[in-house]
Amino acid sequence: MVSVNLEAKKTVDVMIEKQDELNIAVSQLSNGATIIDCGVNVDGSFKAGELYTKVCLGGLADVGISIPGDLSEKFALPSVKIKTDSPAISTLGSQKAGWSVSVGDFFALGSGPARAICKKPAETYEEIGYEDTEADLAILTLEADVLPGEDVAQYIADECNVDVKDVYLLVAPTSSLVGSIQISGRVVENETYK
């Protein structure tokens, strides 16, 4: 069966390689975990939002942003387009903000592929009959206004039973450009959930 973590890692690698042009920042914690700041201390970009949303969807969807030519027109707004052949796995099994990550003073809603390793919440994975048993790494997107520290990365590594150096945490506040794009990109998830 497909691994949402391994599929999403392809997009994470692109984000790391193109961090400057995406206006994001990549850093490594002292314990080896990788942090990708997509809107806490950086501005991000439309393309970063597109890629972040694709990571949320476990790499199993095409994500595009349509920007109208004339934004001065009434109701001429950018829109997010999602196309997936695996709606249950990509949305409920990955994109759903189903993990409340609370460690010390840090709190964030966690979305993304790492959820499919530790099955958070378990009933979702029972319902769709999926779990990611192939991955040796964990990728989680966090809706937060601050970047996580080593304790958060270690907690996620422990929950996913992976080495902390194989943890990738992408962070964007919902009020940021990237955060607002990924929230808009939940249109398929909302319908699949219902």
C-alpha positions in Angstrom: 0.0 0.0 0.0 1.1 3.6 -0.6 3.0 5.5 2.1 1.8 9.0 2.6 5.0 9.9 4.4 7.2 8.7 1.6 5.1 10.3 -1.0 5.0 13.7 0.9 8.8 13.5 1.4 9.3 14.1 -2.3 7.6 17.5 -1.9 9.4 18.2 1.4 12.7 17.7 -0.5 11.6 20.3 -3.1 10.7 22.7 -0.4 14.1 22.3 1.3 16.0 22.7 -2.0 14.0 25.8 -3.1 13.6 27.4 0.4 15.0 30.8 -0.8 12.7 31.2 -3.8 9.7 29.9 -1.7 10.5 32.5 1.0 10.6 29.8 3.7 13.3 28.8 6.2 14.7 25.4 6.9 16.6 24.6 10.1 17.7 21.6 12.0 17.2 21.2 15.8 20.1 20.0 17.9 18.5 16.5 18.1 18.5 16.3 14.2 14.8 17.0 13.5 14.1 19.3 10.6 11.9 22.4 11.0 10.4 24.1 7.9 9.1 27.5 8.8 6.4 28.5 6.3 5.0 31.5 8.0 6.1 32.1 11.6 9.2 34.2 11.0 9.0 34.3 7.2 6.4 35.5 4.7 6.1 32.4 2.6 4.6 32.5 -0.9 1.8 31.2 -3.0 4.0 28.4 -4.3 5.0 27.5 -0.7 1.3 27.3 0.2 0.7 25.0 -2.7 3.5 22.7 -1.7 2.6 22.8 2.0 -1.0 21.8 1.1 0.4 18.9 -1.0 2.4 17.7 2.0 -0.8 17.9 4.1 -2.4 15.6 1.5 0.3 13.1 1.8 1.6 13.8 -1.6 -1.4 12.1 -3.1 -3.1 15.1 -4.7 -2.4 17.7 -7.3 -2.6 21.2 -5.8 -2.8 24.4 -7.8 -3.6 28.0 -7.2 -5.6 30.0 -9.7 -4.9 33.7 -9.6 -7.3 35.9 -11.6 -5.6 38.3 -14.0 -7.5 41.3 -12.6 -7.8 41.3 -8.8 -9.5 44.7 -8.9 -12.8 43.1 -10.0 -15.4 42.4 -7.4 -15.0 38.9 -6.0 -11.9 38.2 -8.1 -10.0 36.1 -5.6 -7.3 33.5 -5.9 -8.6 29.9 -5.5 -7.0 26.6 -4.5 -7.7 23.6 -6.7 -7.3 20.1 -5.4 -7.4 16.9 -7.4 -6.9 13.4 -5.9 -7.7 9.8 -6.9 -7.3 8.8 -3.2 -9.7 11.1 -1.3 -10.1 9.0 1.9 -6.4 8.4 2.4 -5.2 11.9 1.3 -7.7 13.9 3.2 -8.9 11.8 6.3 -5.8 9.7 6.5 -3.4 12.7 6.1 -4.8 16.2 5.8 -7.3 16.1 8.6 -6.1 18.2 11.6 -6.6 15.2 13.9 -3.6 15.4 16.2 -3.6 17.9 19.1 0.1 18.3 19.8 0.6 19.6 23.3 4.1 19.5 24.8 5.0 21.8 27.7 3.9 25.3 26.6 3.7 24.3 22.9 0.3 23.6 21.3 -0.6 23.0 17.7 -3.0 21.2 15.6 -1.2 18.5 13.6 -2.1 17.5 10.1 -0.3 15.5 7.5 1.2 12.1 6.9 2.7 11.3 10.4 -0.8 10.9 11.7 -1.1 7.7 9.5 1.9 6.1 11.3 0.6 6.5 14.9 -3.1 6.5 13.8 -4.3 9.7 15.4 -7.3 9.5 15.8 -7.5 5.7 15.6 -11.2 5.6 14.7 -10.4 7.5 11.5 -7.9 4.9 10.3 -10.3 2.0 11.3 -13.0 3.7 9.2 -10.9 4.1 6.1 -8.8 0.9 6.6 -5.4 2.5 6.2 -2.2 3.0 8.1 1.3 3.9 6.9 3.4 0.9 7.8 6.1 1.5 5.2 7.6 4.8 6.3 10.8 5.2 8.4 10.3 8.9 8.7 7.5 11.2 10.0 6.2 14.4 8.4 3.8 16.6 10.3 2.4 20.0 9.5 1.6 22.2 12.5 -0.8 25.1 12.7 1.1 27.2 15.2 2.4 30.8 15.8 5.7 29.6 17.2 8.3 27.0 16.1 8.5 23.8 18.0 11.6 22.7 19.9 13.5 19.5 20.5 10.9 18.3 23.1 8.1 18.5 20.5 10.1 16.8 17.8 11.1 14.0 20.3 7.4 13.5 21.3 6.4 13.1 17.6 9.3 10.7 17.0 8.3 8.6 20.0 4.6 8.6 19.0 5.6 7.5 15.4 8.3 5.1 16.5 10.9 6.8 14.3 14.3 8.3 15.0 14.0 12.0 15.8 16.5 12.8 13.0 13.8 11.5 10.6 11.1 13.9 11.8 10.1 16.8 9.5 7.9 19.5 11.0 6.4 22.1 8.7 4.9 25.1 10.6 2.5 27.8 9.5 0.0 29.9 11.4 -3.5 29.9 10.0 -3.2 33.7 9.7 -0.1 33.4 7.4 -0.3 33.3 3.6 0.8 29.6 3.6 -1.6 28.8 6.4 -4.6 30.4 4.7 -3.8 28.5 1.5 -3.8 25.2 3.3 -7.0 26.0 5.1 -8.6 26.8 1.7 -7.2 23.5 0.4 -9.4 21.5 2.8 -12.4 21.7 0.5 -12.1 18.0 -0.5 -11.5 16.9 3.1 -14.6 18.7 4.3 -16.7 16.9 1.7 -15.0 13.5 2.3 -15.5 13.8 6.1 -19.3 14.5 5.6 
